[in-house]
Amino acid sequence: MAHPYLKELASVQVGEPTVDRDTGDFKVVLRVPLESLAQNHTLPVLDITPLASARRFRLIDCDQFLHHRALTVHEFRDFPVAENPYAAISYVWRGSTVDEDLVGARFSVAGAEDGDPIGMDVLRHACAAALRYGVKHLWLDRLCIIQTSKEDKRWQIRHMYQVYKCCVVCLVFPGGIQRLVHVDEPTAWIHRGWTLQEALAPPRVEVIYAWPHGSGMYLGLYRGNIVELVPGQSAITPLRQLLALNGFPTATFISSGNGAIVPFRTTIFGLPTDTPSADRAERAIEVVIFMLKSALSNGGETFDERAPAIWRSALFRASSRPVDMVFSVMGLFGVSLDPGAFEADDRLGATAALMRAILERPGGRASWLSIAPFLPPHPRLSTFPVFPRTNVDGRVELEFDPAPEGRGGKTVSKQRLALLDSRGMGMPTGSVDEAGYLCISRRAIRVHALQGKRAGDSHHDHFEGGTAEPPRCCLDIWAIDGTGWRFYDVTPKNPKAPQGMRLGAETFAVLVGWHNQFSLHGLWEQPRFLSAMLVREHASGRYHVESYFELSDKLERWVDTWEERALCIGGPGPIRDASARPDDLDTV
């Protein structure tokens, strides 16, 4: 009789679901001898569907794998399972290519055949690393989620943050789960949507890679240790340490075993950026790494200070389903949206729902403001920049037009990277309504459009030191989109107009926080700017973001005198548009 959970594989022994009375209530939903997988000439396809129950937590038994030569999956009724600490795996669904003549035994999983097969050798290294940290179980989404069940997938997505938060250690396989990659082999791991949460949620994150040189120390721009995992085959290194090494010049490794000296270079997260185009500047690997490092907790910053870096990191990552770009970070903000409430392409609706849920939480802040000020605002959710077009292969493309000549002629190709640095200024609280409008109270000042071309100097070149009343010559200020604005009242008067009547749509500069110049060497650089949104009224009491200002820090005292103003900012287009194609919802 054919096995209930194994396709294209014969001669496999399996028992009925069992309960271990000593360690708690669980059942075995998969048990396959490793020899059966290794000896099969076709690609085996495992299926836990017949014995597994939806809405359950499952773990791979590392002790069974390494010492009893069996691939065993346990299913638990409760989560987390206090008696069974575990390691979790982070990887890319489609990883680095393999040589079919050299790769070892692999198997696939029913319902996930579009992803890479799972390499037995990768599981061996993962189990060895788990045991190194004193845990005997492993969580791998490919095997621990019923890939054929929408119900189980939706439940698992809502609990994904907790899965990674509660693990003892997260083990990163940057090249995927078919094989190990070398430290100088670029991968797509840092560009994938779900890996951001997998890097930020766990208490400890370690990277496993091919390494034949044993344990020792390295010297270069940084000094540190490399720890051997499987002798002669692999090493394990903390994520933050490997991020610091990536892209820097050659380092020197000194073996603690035989004293051998080995030069090496780390590019496992991507190659350094050449002269960038406008598009690539925003997603240059140096920027991506810096944002991830800024989002990681090191004990010195609060979550509110790290939150803008989380948003910025998520913006330029990729997923096969646009909506997963929201589901993959919602847990980091303490939010659990229902995956069944959104279509796969509805990144826009899910983003607005995430914003709304964040601000409904005590202390929630609009930390997404000004995360990419040189990008155009989204035409239907203007407090957020345009969404890049992404795909499962990790490519991220920006689609937008440069500023027209009539609006300053400044194209995005001339941009420099100025990124939000939230230290020293809290982001606004408030609410987000069903139409996606952010309603906040923030310091703001009315501004008036300038005519003509931009002057050759900047708005702060004419005075030294901070002042609460800067001269008018310093207050003709140009926004990032190249348009000019006057920051003092020259409102034309109409003596025939009824009292209180406005002559046109109101436009304001609204304080956001601080911008900092970014160096492609991964450092904050001076000068530091005050960031302000340029918002224009398009309906009564409704505003949208048109661009951003970078104001000199010399104007900080003056900005403190701006009037606190209540504004609802969003749109200007609707969140839902029945005439739009699904693809139109996540790009422009």
GITA-V111729 format. One record per pair of residues at least 4 apart in sequence whose ideal C-beta (glycine too) atoms are under 8 Angstrom apart, sorted by the first residue. I is the first residue (numbers start at 0). J is the second residue. If there is no record, write none. Layout:
i = <I;I>
j = <J;J>
This chain:
i = <2;2;2;3;3;4;4;4;4;4;4;4;4;4;5;5;5;5;5;5;5;6;6;6;6;6;7;7;7;7;7;8;8;8;8;8;8;10;11;11;11;12;12;13;13;14;14;16;16;16;16;17;17;18;18;18;19;19;22;22;23;23;23;23;23;24;24;24;25;25;25;25;25;26;26;26;27;27;27;27;27;28;28;28;28;28;28;28;29;29;29;29;29;29;29;30;30;30;30;30;31;31;31;31;31;31;32;32;32;32;33;33;33;33;33;33;33;34;34;35;35;36;36;36;36;36;37;37;37;39;39;42;42;42;42;43;43;44;44;44;44;44;45;45;45;45;45;45;46;46;46;46;47;47;47;47;47;48;48;48;48;48;50;51;51;51;51;51;52;53;53;53;53;53;54;54;54;55;55;55;55;56;56;56;56;56;56;56;56;56;57;57;57;57;57;57;57;57;58;58;58;58;58;58;58;58;58;58;59;59;59;59;59;59;59;59;59;59;59;59;59;60;60;60;60;60;60;60;61;61;61;61;61;61;61;61;61;62;62;62;62;63;63;63;63;64;64;64;64;64;64;64;65;65;65;65;70;72;72;73;73;75;75;78;78;78;79;79;80;83;83;84;84;84;84;84;85;85;85;85;85;85;85;86;86;86;86;86;86;86;86;86;86;86;86;86;87;87;87;87;87;87;87;87;87;87;87;88;88;88;88;88;88;88;88;88;88;89;89;89;89;89;89;89;89;89;89;89;90;90;90;90;90;90;90;91;91;91;91;91;91;91;91;91;92;92;92;92;92;92;92;93;93;93;93;93;94;94;94;94;94;94;94;94;94;94;95;95;95;95;95;95;95;97;97;97;97;98;102;102;102;103;103;103;104;104;104;105;105;105;105;105;106;106;106;107;107;107;107;108;108;108;108;108;109;109;110;110;110;110;111;111;114;115;115;115;116;117;117;117;117;117;117;117;118;118;118;118;119;120;120;120;121;121;121;121;121;121;122;122;122;122;123;123;124;124;124;124;124;124;124;125;125;125;125;125;125;126;126;127;127;127;128;128;128;128;128;128;128;129;129;129;129;129;129;130;130;131;131;132;132;132;133;134;134;138;138;138;139;139;140;140;141;141;144;144;144;145;145;146;148;149;150;151;152;152;153;153;153;153;154;155;155;156;156;157;157;157;157;158;159;159;159;159;159;159;160;160;160;160;160;160;160;161;161;162;163;163;163;163;163;164;164;164;164;166;166;167;167;168;168;168;168;168;169;169;169;169;169;169;169;170;170;170;171;171;171;171;171;171;171;171;171;172;172;172;173;173;173;173;173;173;173;173;174;174;174;174;174;174;174;175;179;179;179;179;179;180;180;180;180;180;181;181;181;181;182;182;182;182;182;182;182;182;182;183;183;183;183;183;184;184;185;185;185;185;185;186;186;186;187;187;187;187;188;188;188;189;189;189;189;189;189;189;190;190;190;190;190;190;190;190;191;191;191;191;192;192;192;192;192;192;192;192;193;193;193;193;194;194;195;195;195;195;195;195;195;195;195;195;196;196;196;196;196;197;197;198;198;198;198;198;199;199;199;199;199;200;200;203;204;204;204;205;205;205;205;206;206;206;206;206;206;207;207;207;207;208;208;208;208;209;209;210;210;210;210;210;210;211;211;212;212;212;212;212;212;213;213;213;213;213;213;213;214;214;214;214;214;214;214;214;215;215;215;215;215;215;215;216;216;216;216;216;216;216;217;217;217;217;217;217;217;217;217;217;217;218;218;218;218;219;219;219;219;219;219;220;220;220;221;221;221;221;221;223;223;225;225;225;226;226;226;227;227;228;228;228;228;229;236;236;237;238;238;239;239;239;239;240;241;241;241;241;242;242;242;242;243;243;244;244;245;245;245;245;245;245;245;246;246;246;246;246;246;246;246;246;247;247;248;249;249;249;250;250;250;250;251;251;251;251;252;252;252;252;253;253;253;253;254;254;254;254;266;266;268;268;268;269;269;269;270;271;271;272;272;272;272;272;272;275;275;275;276;276;277;277;277;277;277;277;277;278;278;278;279;280;280;280;281;281;281;281;281;281;281;282;282;282;282;282;283;283;284;285;285;285;285;286;286;286;286;286;287;287;287;288;288;289;289;289;289;290;290;290;290;290;291;291;291;292;293;293;294;294;294;294;295;296;296;296;300;300;300;301;302;303;303;303;303;303;304;304;305;306;306;306;306;306;306;307;307;307;307;307;307;307;307;307;307;308;309;309;309;309;309;310;310;310;310;310;311;311;311;311;311;312;313;313;313;314;314;314;314;314;315;315;316;316;316;316;317;317;317;317;317;317;317;318;318;318;318;318;319;319;319;320;320;321;321;321;321;321;321;321;321;322;322;322;322;322;322;322;322;322;323;324;324;324;324;325;325;325;325;325;325;325;325;326;326;326;328;328;329;329;329;329;329;330;330;332;332;332;332;332;333;333;334;334;334;334;336;336;336;336;336;336;337;340;341;341;341;341;342;343;344;344;344;344;345;345;345;346;346;346;346;347;347;347;347;347;347;347;347;348;348;348;348;349;350;350;350;351;351;351;351;351;352;353;354;354;354;354;354;354;354;354;355;355;355;355;355;356;357;357;357;357;358;358;358;358;358;358;358;359;359;362;363;364;364;364;364;365;365;365;365;365;365;365;366;366;367;367;368;368;368;368;368;368;368;369;369;369;369;369;369;369;370;370;370;370;371;372;372;372;372;372;372;372;372;373;373;373;373;373;373;374;374;374;374;374;375;375;375;375;375;376;376;376;376;376;376;376;376;376;377;377;377;377;377;377;378;378;378;378;379;379;379;379;379;379;379;380;380;380;380;381;381;381;381;381;381;381;382;382;382;382;382;385;385;385;385;385;386;386;386;387;387;387;387;387;388;388;388;388;388;388;389;389;389;389;390;398;398;399;399;401;401;401;401;402;402;402;402;402;402;402;402;403;404;406;406;406;407;407;407;407;407;407;407;408;409;409;409;409;414;415;416;416;417;417;417;417;417;417;418;418;418;419;419;419;419;419;419;420;420;420;420;420;420;421;421;421;421;422;423;424;424;426;426;427;427;427;428;429;429;429;429;430;430;431;431;431;431;431;432;432;432;432;434;434;434;434;435;435;435;436;436;436;436;436;437;437;437;438;438;438;438;439;439;439;440;440;440;440;441;441;441;441;441;441;442;442;442;442;442;442;442;442;443;443;443;443;443;443;443;443;443;444;444;444;444;444;445;445;445;445;445;446;446;446;446;446;446;446;446;447;447;447;447;447;447;448;448;448;448;448;449;449;449;449;449;450;451;453;453;453;454;456;456;457;458;458;458;458;458;458;458;459;459;459;459;459;460;461;461;461;462;462;462;462;462;463;464;465;465;465;465;465;465;466;466;466;466;467;467;467;467;468;469;469;469;469;469;470;471;474;474;474;475;475;475;475;476;476;476;476;476;476;476;477;477;477;477;478;478;478;478;478;478;478;478;479;479;479;479;480;480;480;482;482;482;484;484;484;484;485;486;490;491;493;493;496;496;501;504;504;504;505;505;505;506;506;506;506;507;507;507;507;507;508;508;508;508;508;509;509;509;509;509;509;510;510;510;510;510;511;511;511;511;512;512;513;513;513;513;514;514;514;514;514;515;515;515;515;516;516;516;516;516;517;517;517;518;518;518;526;526;527;528;528;528;528;529;529;529;529;529;529;529;529;530;530;530;530;531;531;531;531;532;532;532;532;532;533;533;533;533;533;534;534;534;534;534;534;535;535;535;536;536;536;537;537;537;537;537;538;538;540;541;541;541;541;542;542;542;542;543;543;543;543;544;550;550;554;555;556;557;572;576;579;579;582>
j = <8;11;13;49;50;13;28;29;45;46;47;48;49;50;11;13;31;43;44;45;46;43;44;45;46;109;39;41;42;43;44;31;35;36;39;43;44;35;31;32;35;30;32;30;31;27;30;26;27;28;50;26;27;24;25;26;23;25;82;83;75;77;80;82;83;75;76;77;73;74;75;76;80;50;73;74;50;71;72;73;74;47;50;51;57;72;73;74;45;47;50;70;71;72;142;63;69;70;71;72;35;36;45;69;70;71;36;68;69;70;37;64;68;69;70;104;119;38;68;39;43;43;70;104;106;119;103;104;119;43;104;105;106;107;116;106;107;106;107;108;109;112;70;106;107;108;109;142;108;109;110;147;51;57;72;142;145;109;110;145;147;148;74;55;57;74;145;151;74;145;148;150;151;154;150;151;154;74;75;76;151;74;75;77;78;79;80;143;158;162;72;73;74;75;138;142;143;144;72;73;75;80;83;85;136;137;138;143;64;70;71;72;73;122;126;136;137;138;139;142;143;64;69;71;72;73;135;136;65;125;126;129;130;134;135;136;137;66;67;130;135;67;69;70;71;68;69;70;71;122;123;126;123;126;127;130;122;142;143;83;136;80;83;158;161;162;161;165;85;135;136;133;134;136;166;167;129;134;136;137;138;166;167;125;128;129;132;134;136;137;138;166;167;168;169;170;137;138;139;162;163;166;168;169;170;197;201;125;137;138;139;140;169;170;171;172;176;163;169;170;171;172;188;193;194;197;198;204;94;171;172;173;175;176;188;173;174;175;186;187;188;191;194;393;113;114;115;175;191;319;391;114;115;175;391;392;115;172;173;174;175;176;177;180;186;187;174;175;177;178;180;184;186;101;102;177;178;102;118;177;178;118;119;120;118;119;120;116;117;118;119;177;116;117;119;111;112;116;117;112;117;141;142;146;146;147;145;146;147;148;141;146;141;175;176;177;177;121;122;139;141;142;176;177;122;176;177;178;123;124;178;179;125;172;176;177;178;179;126;137;139;176;127;229;128;179;207;228;229;232;233;129;137;139;170;172;207;130;137;131;228;229;132;168;170;205;207;228;235;134;135;136;137;168;170;134;135;228;235;167;168;203;167;167;168;143;162;166;143;176;144;155;146;176;151;152;155;151;152;152;152;153;154;155;156;338;157;337;338;339;158;159;162;326;338;335;336;337;338;162;163;193;196;326;327;330;164;196;200;329;330;331;335;165;330;166;169;196;197;200;201;200;201;202;330;201;202;202;203;201;202;203;204;205;197;198;200;201;203;204;205;205;207;235;188;194;197;198;204;205;206;207;238;176;179;207;180;186;188;189;206;208;267;268;178;179;180;184;186;188;208;186;207;208;209;232;233;184;186;208;209;267;208;209;210;267;208;209;210;241;263;264;265;266;267;263;264;265;266;267;266;267;266;267;268;269;270;267;268;269;191;317;392;393;194;267;268;194;268;269;284;287;288;291;269;282;287;315;316;317;393;395;316;317;318;393;313;316;317;318;323;324;327;389;197;318;323;327;198;316;199;291;294;309;312;313;316;327;328;331;200;327;328;330;331;201;204;204;238;291;294;295;294;295;296;309;331;330;331;237;237;238;239;235;236;237;238;235;236;237;238;241;267;228;233;234;235;233;234;236;267;232;233;225;227;228;232;233;234;231;232;225;234;252;254;259;261;227;230;231;254;255;256;257;224;225;226;227;234;254;255;256;224;225;252;253;254;255;256;222;223;224;225;252;253;255;221;222;223;224;225;244;250;251;252;253;263;222;250;251;253;244;247;248;249;250;251;247;248;250;240;243;244;247;250;236;240;234;236;252;234;235;236;233;234;232;233;234;235;233;240;241;241;242;295;243;292;295;297;244;245;265;267;268;268;288;291;292;247;292;250;265;265;266;267;268;269;284;288;265;266;268;269;270;271;284;285;288;264;265;264;262;263;264;262;263;264;265;260;261;262;263;260;261;262;263;258;259;260;261;258;259;260;261;270;271;284;287;288;284;287;288;284;284;285;279;280;283;284;285;519;279;280;283;280;412;281;397;401;410;411;412;414;282;396;397;283;286;414;416;286;315;371;373;374;397;416;286;287;315;387;395;287;519;288;289;519;520;521;290;416;418;517;519;291;312;315;292;521;293;517;521;522;294;308;311;312;418;295;308;312;521;305;308;305;308;309;312;305;300;302;305;304;305;422;305;306;364;366;421;425;426;421;422;309;310;332;364;366;421;426;311;366;367;369;370;419;420;421;426;512;312;313;328;331;332;366;314;328;366;367;370;315;370;371;418;419;316;324;327;328;370;371;384;386;387;387;395;324;327;389;395;389;390;391;392;393;394;395;323;324;327;389;391;323;390;391;343;344;343;344;345;346;386;389;584;585;326;338;341;342;343;344;345;346;349;327;328;346;386;389;329;336;341;346;349;350;352;353;336;338;349;332;353;334;335;336;353;356;334;335;353;356;357;360;363;357;360;353;356;357;360;340;341;349;352;353;356;341;352;345;348;349;352;581;581;581;582;584;585;349;581;584;350;386;584;585;351;377;379;380;386;574;584;585;352;574;575;584;353;354;380;383;355;380;431;435;574;356;357;358;365;367;382;383;431;435;437;359;430;431;432;433;360;363;364;365;366;363;364;365;428;429;430;431;363;430;428;428;425;426;427;428;382;426;427;428;429;437;439;421;426;382;383;382;419;426;427;511;512;532;419;511;512;514;530;532;547;383;384;418;419;384;417;419;479;514;530;546;547;549;411;414;415;416;417;479;384;385;397;399;411;384;385;399;480;587;381;382;383;384;385;543;544;545;546;381;383;384;385;386;587;385;571;572;587;435;570;571;572;573;574;576;435;569;570;574;543;544;545;568;569;570;571;437;532;544;568;569;397;398;399;586;587;585;586;587;395;396;397;398;586;395;396;397;398;585;586;394;395;396;585;394;586;587;411;587;409;410;411;412;406;407;408;409;410;411;480;481;408;408;480;481;482;452;453;477;480;481;482;483;481;413;479;480;481;479;516;516;517;514;515;516;517;528;549;514;515;517;511;512;513;514;515;530;512;513;514;515;523;527;425;426;512;513;513;513;512;513;511;512;439;440;441;439;437;438;439;440;437;438;435;436;437;438;569;436;438;567;569;569;570;573;574;569;570;574;541;567;568;569;570;567;568;569;565;566;567;568;565;566;568;563;564;565;566;509;510;511;563;564;566;509;510;558;559;561;562;563;564;507;508;509;510;561;562;563;564;566;486;507;508;561;562;488;490;505;506;507;476;484;485;486;506;507;508;533;484;485;488;489;490;506;482;483;484;485;506;475;482;483;484;485;483;483;477;481;483;475;460;461;551;473;474;475;476;477;550;551;473;550;551;553;554;473;470;472;473;466;469;470;473;553;553;553;552;553;554;555;556;557;553;554;556;557;556;557;559;560;557;473;474;553;554;557;474;487;485;486;487;483;484;485;486;483;484;485;486;508;548;550;481;482;483;484;482;483;484;533;545;546;547;548;546;547;548;549;533;545;546;533;545;546;506;508;533;548;489;508;502;502;500;502;500;502;505;535;536;537;535;536;542;533;534;535;536;533;534;542;564;566;531;532;533;534;548;531;532;534;564;566;568;529;530;531;558;561;530;531;532;547;529;530;527;528;529;530;527;528;529;530;549;523;524;527;528;523;524;525;526;527;522;523;524;522;523;524;551;552;552;549;550;551;552;548;549;550;551;552;554;555;558;547;548;549;550;547;548;550;558;544;546;547;548;568;544;545;546;547;548;542;543;544;545;566;568;542;543;545;540;541;542;541;542;543;570;571;570;571;567;567;569;570;571;566;567;568;569;568;569;570;571;568;554;558;558;559;560;561;576;583;583;584;586>
